């Protein structure tokens, strides 16, 4: 069995980094499985077979979400960026660019949400939200 998720010698990597790589590989595998089921469901005409595949895809959604949550718990900057992008209204790319700059470049001095419930993320166009 190959270990192609490593780009550095695995024996030199700390245990936490190897676990992180395994979670990333698992996340990718779950995403691929979700896509495979989506394609199968798009073509399947047998309602019973489609029901089984839909249920299986739901399991993959759960597994993907669990992998993602573990990765976010272990990587605070990733979690902060995800919180600024996921389930938020507005332009996805604009929000992502803004929150990335705030988290990684330290443009935001706030920790968590502001009084109005926002994360204090500003528009790239200079419009306050």
KOLKOLDREN-418586 format. One line per 5 residues: number of its first residue (from 0); their letters; for each residue y, x, z of N, C-alpha, C. Coordinates in steps of 0.001 Angstrom, whole numbers, plus 524288, in hexadecimal, padded with zeros to 5 digits. Layout:
BEGIN
NUM	A	Y,X,Z,Y,X,Z,Y,X,Z; ...
***
This chain:
BEGIN
0	XXXXX	7FB58,80356,80000,80000,80000,80000,804D7,80378,80000; 8086A,80267,7FC6F,80D37,80574,7FC19,81155,8039B,7FFEB; 814F3,806ED,8010A,81943,8059E,80483,81E56,806B9,801A9; 81F11,803EE,7FD62,82394,804F6,7FA0D,828B8,802EE,7FC3E; 828AB,8007C,800E5,82DA3,7FECC,8031D,830A4,80362,80570
5	XXXXX	82E01,807D9,805F8,830A0,80C70,8081A,832D9,80FC5,803B0; 83798,8119B,8047B,83A1B,81512,800BE,83AE5,81A7F,80314; 83939,81AF3,807DD,83945,81FEB,80AAC,833CB,820A2,80CEC; 83255,8255C,80E70,82D1F,82626,810A4,82C55,822B6,81582; 8288B,81F19,81568,827D7,81B7B,819CE,826FC,81E31,81F09
10	XXXXX	8244D,82292,81EFA,82333,8254F,823E5,82823,82785,82666; 82C48,827F5,82359,8313A,829F0,82573,834D1,82589,82750; 83380,820B6,825F9,836C8,81C46,82760,83587,81A56,82CDD; 8398D,818CA,82FCF,83896,81688,834F6,83585,81166,8346D; 832D7,80FFA,8387A,82FB9,80B33,8388F,83305,80666,83731
15	XXXXX	837B8,80612,83962,83B1C,8018F,83855,83C82,8012E,8328A; 83D3C,80591,82FFA,83E7E,80595,82A67,839CA,803D6,82733; 83526,8056F,828C7,83073,803BC,82609,82FA9,7FDD6,826B8; 830AC,7FBD4,82B5F,8304A,7F630,82C4C,8344C,7F354,828FA; 83901,7F563,828C8,83D23,7F314,8258F,83B63,7F2D5,81FD2
20	XXXXX	83915,7F70C,81DDF,83739,7F734,81873,832F5,7F32B,81792; 82F82,7F282,81B5C,82B5D,7EE8F,81ACE,82DA6,7E91A,81AA7; 83187,7E815,81DFB,8340B,7E2EF,81DE2,836D0,7E1FD,818B4; 83961,7E601,816A0,83BEF,7E57B,81183,837F2,7E451,80D3D; 83383,7E70A,80D68,82F65,7E619,8098C,82D4B,7E090,80A0F
25	XXXXX	82C95,7DEC7,80ED1,82AAE,7D97B,80FB8,82E95,7D56F,80DBF; 8339B,7D65E,80EC1,837AC,7D2D1,80CE3,8377E,7D25A,806F0; 836ED,7D6C0,80453,8368F,7D6CE,7FE9B,831C3,7D3CD,7FCC1; 82D5F,7D4AB,7FF49,8288B,7D1F9,7FDCB,8290B,7CC13,7FE7C; 82B7D,7CA6F,802C3,82C3C,7C4CE,803A8,82FDC,7C27E,7FF88
30	XXXXX	833FA,7C544,7FE23,83788,7C362,7FA10,834B2,7C2DF,7F4D8; 83169,7C6AD,7F39E,82E63,7C661,7EEC5,82AC4,7C1AA,7EED4; 8282A,7C0BD,7F334,82499,7BC4B,7F39A,82787,7B724,7F2FE; 82C29,7B6C2,7F541,82F5B,7B209,7F4A7,8307D,7B11F,7EEE0; 831E5,7B53E,7EC1A,832F9,7B4D6,7E683,82E2E,7B354,7E35D
35	XXXXX	829AB,7B57C,7E4C4,824D4,7B41C,7E1FD,8239C,7AE56,7E2AB; 82412,7AC5A,7E780,82313,7A6CF,7E860,82702,7A36B,7E57E; 82BCE,7A51F,7E538,82FD1,7A220,7E264,82E46,7A17C,7DCAB; 82C6D,7A5BD,7DA4D,82AB6,7A584,7D4DC,825F2,7A1F8,7D43D; 82228,7A283,7D7AE,81D78,79F45,7D769,81ED2,79989,7D7FE
40	XXXXX	82231,79848,7DBBF,823B6,792DA,7DCA9,826B6,7908B,7D80C; 829A3,793D4,7D557,82C9A,791F0,7D0C9,828F5,7900F,7CC75; 82435,79223,7CC47,8208D,790CD,7C81B,81C1A,78D39,7C9CC; 81AF4,78CFC,7CEC9,81662,78A08,7D09E,8173C,7842B,7D016; 8138C,78190,7CD91,813F0,77BE3,7CCB7,81067,778D8,7D06A
45	XXXXX	80CAE,77B6E,7D2D2,80920,778D7,7D680,80BF2,77856,7DBB9; 80D0F,7737F,7DD74,81017,772D7,7E24A,80D61,77504,7E726; 80838,774B9,7E761,8057B,776D9,7EBE9,805DB,77CCC,7EC0D; 80521,77F41,7E79E,8059A,784F4,7E755,80B2E,7869A,7E891; 80EFC,783AC,7E682,8147B,784EC,7E78B,815B3,7846E,7ED5B
50	XXXXX	8136D,78090,7EFF6,8145E,77FDD,7F594,8125A,78491,7F8A5; 80DCB,78683,7F728,80BA0,78B1C,7F9CB,80F2A,78FD1,7F8E0; 810F1,79082,7F404,8145B,794F4,7F2C6,81999,7947D,7F590; 81BB4,78FBF,7F5EA,820AF,78EF0,7F8A3,82024,7905F,7FE67; 81BB7,78EDC,800C2,81AB3,7903C,80630,81A46,79628,806D7
55	XXXXX	8178A,798AD,8033E,816F8,79E5D,80376,81C45,7A108,802D9; 81F8F,79EF4,7FF62,824C1,7A139,7FEAD,827F0,7A0AE,803AF; 82750,79C51,80661,82A04,79B96,80B5F,82885,79FBB,80F56; 82383,7A142,80F56,821CB,7A580,812C3,82496,7AA95,8115C; 82539,7AB81,80C4F,827F0,7B042,80A8D,82DAB,7B024,80C32
60	XXXXX	83027,7AB89,80BFE,8358C,7AB0A,80DE7,835CD,7ACAF,8139E; 83210,7AACA,816AC,831E8,7AC0D,81C43,83125,7B1E9,81D0F; 82D64,7B429,81A40,82C5A,7B9C6,81AE2,8310E,7BD0A,81944; 8339E,7BB97,814EB,83847,7BE5F,8132A,83C76,7BE26,81768; 83D46,7B983,81995,8414F,7B8CC,81D91,84027,7BBFC,82272
65	XXXXX	83B32,7BC41,823FF,839BF,7BF55,82896,83AA6,7C521,8279E; 83915,7C704,82307,83A00,7CC87,821BC,83FD7,7CDBB,821C4; 842E7,7CA4B,81F52,8488C,7CB24,81F16,84AE5,7CB36,8248B; 84955,7C79F,827D1,84B75,7C774,82D24,84A36,7CC6F,8301E; 84571,7CE63,82FA2,84414,7D348,83254,8476F,7D7CE,8305E
70	XXXXX	84843,7D80E,82B45,84B8B,7DC39,82917,8512D,7DBB5,82AF3; 85330,7D6EF,82B1C,8588E,7D61C,82CDA,85933,7D760,832A4; 85550,7D62D,835C1,85596,7D76B,83B5B,855C9,7DD46,83C4C; 85358,7E034,838E3,852FA,7E5D9,839A3,85753,7E8D8,836E1; 85A99,7E619,833F2,85EB0,7E8AB,830E5,863D0,7E5AA,8319F
75	XXXXX	866AC,7E6AC,835DD,86B69,7E3AC,83700,86F60,7E34E,83287; 87096,7E780,82F9D,8745C,7E6CF,82B5A,87262,7E2F5,8272B; 86D5C,7E324,825FD,86B1B,7DF7E,82234,86B9E,7D9EC,82441; 86A88,7D92A,82953,86AF1,7D3F9,82B9C,87092,7D1EA,82B4A; 8745A,7D542,82C7C,879D3,7D38C,82C3C,87B5E,7D211,826AE
80	XXXXX	8799E,7D517,822ED,87ACC,7D3CD,81D7A,87820,7CEB0,81BFC; 8733E,7CE0D,81D7B,8706B,7C93B,81C43,8731F,7C482,81EB1; 874E5,7C508,82385,87796,7C0B4,82610,87CA0,7BF3F,8233B; 87F1E,7C302,820D4,883EA,7C1ED,81DF2,882FC,7BFA9,8188D; 87E2F,7BFFB,816A3,87CF6,7BE28,81159,879A0,7B938,81162
85	XXXXX	87586,7B935,81492,871C9,7B4E7,81478,8740B,7AFE6,816C2; 872E9,7ABA6,81433,8745D,7A669,81602,87A3F,7A5AD,816AD; 87D42,7A894,813B1,882ED,7A845,813F3,884FA,7A5CF,80EEB; 8891C,7A2BC,80F43,88B65,7A085,80A85,88E75,7A4A5,80778; 88FCF,7A368,802BE,89310,7A6E1,7FF9B,88FEF,7AA42,7FBEC
90	XXXXX	892A6,7ADAA,7F949,89059,7B11D,7F56A,88CDC,7B526,7F80F; 887F3,7B53E,7F69C,88422,7B8B1,7F929,8858B,7BE6F,7F868; 886DF,7BFF2,7F3A8,88808,7C56F,7F29C,88CF4,7C71C,7F58B; 890E3,7C3D9,7F56F,895C3,7C517,7F828,894D7,7C5CB,7FE00; 891E8,7C233,8004A,890CB,7C294,805F4,88DBC,7C784,80719
95	XXXXX	889E7,7C8B1,803C9,886A2,7CD4B,804AD,889D7,7D24C,80473; 88D33,7D2B4,800A4,89072,7D763,80026,89409,7D803,804DC; 8963F,7D3B1,8069C,899DE,7D3E0,80AFE,8971E,7D55E,81012; 892D8,7D2BC,8112A,89017,7D3D1,81615,88DBA,7D94C,8160B; 88BF3,7DB1A,8118E,889E2,7E073,81139,88E16,7E466,812B3
100	XXXXX	892BF,7E3A0,81099,89702,7E736,811D6,89857,7E6FE,817A1; 89872,7E251,819D4,899CE,7E1C5,81F57,895BC,7E443,822EC; 890D3,7E38A,821A5,88CAB,7E58E,82502,88BFD,7EB6B,82455; 88B9E,7ED2D,81F82,88A61,7F2A7,81E8D,88F16,7F642,81ECB; 893AB,7F429,81DB5,8985B,7F769,81DCE,89BAB,7F657,82298
105	XXXXX	899E5,7F2D3,825F3,89C9B,7F1C8,82ADC,8A1D3,7EF28,82A3F; 8A288,7EC0D,8261A,8A789,7E967,82552,8A871,7E50D,82943; 8A447,7E301,82B95,8A4C6,7DEBB,82F4E,8A3D9,7E0BC,834C8; 8A76D,7DF9D,83843,8A6C6,7E13A,83DA9,8A404,7DD27,840E9; 8A2A2,7D8A8,83E90,8A047,7D471,84195,89A66,7D506,841D9
110	XXXXX	89847,7D34A,84628,8929E,7D310,846DE,89138,7CD5A,8470A; 88EA5,7CB61,842FB,88CF7,7C5F6,842E6,89121,7C257,840CE; 8906E,7BD59,841E7,893C5,7B952,83FAE,8990A,7B90F,84279; 89CF1,7B721,83F99,8A228,7B64C,841C6,8A24A,7B0E5,84447; 8A6C5,7AF65,8467A,8A744,7AA59,8490A,8A61C,7A5CE,84566
115	XXXXX	8A766,7A643,84059,8A676,7A1F9,83CAB,8A0DF,7A1EF,83A9E; 89D81,7A56E,83CA9,8980F,7A58D,83B1D,896E3,7A905,83676; 89B06,7AB28,83402,89A1D,7AE94,82F89,898D9,7B40C,8317D; 89727,7B748,82E01,8962A,7BCBA,82F71,89AF2,7C017,82E74; 89F53,7BDAF,82D42,8A415,7C09C,82C4C,8A404,7C357,8270B
120	XXXXX	8A10E,7C138,82370,8A091,7C3A8,81E49,8A4E1,7C192,81AC7; 8A7C1,7C52B,8187C,8AC21,7C3BA,81530,8AA86,7C3CC,80F75; 8AD43,7C0D7,80C62,8AC60,7C0C3,806C1,8AE43,7C5D3,80459; 8ABA5,7C78E,80043,8AD6C,7CC2A,7FD65,8B2A1,7CB2B,7FAAA; 8B3EB,7C643,7F9DC,8B8DC,7C4D9,7F761,8BD56,7C4A0,7FB4C
125	XXXX	8BC35,7C5E7,80031,8C040,7C5E3,80427,8C13D,7C097,80687; 8BDEC,7BCC4,80560,8BE9A,7B785,80780,8BB65,7B719,80C79; 8BE01,7B5A4,810AD,8BB27,7B500,81593,8B7E5,7B00A,81550; 8B32D,7B045,81775,8AFB1,7ABAE,8178E,8AF65,7A987,81CFB
***
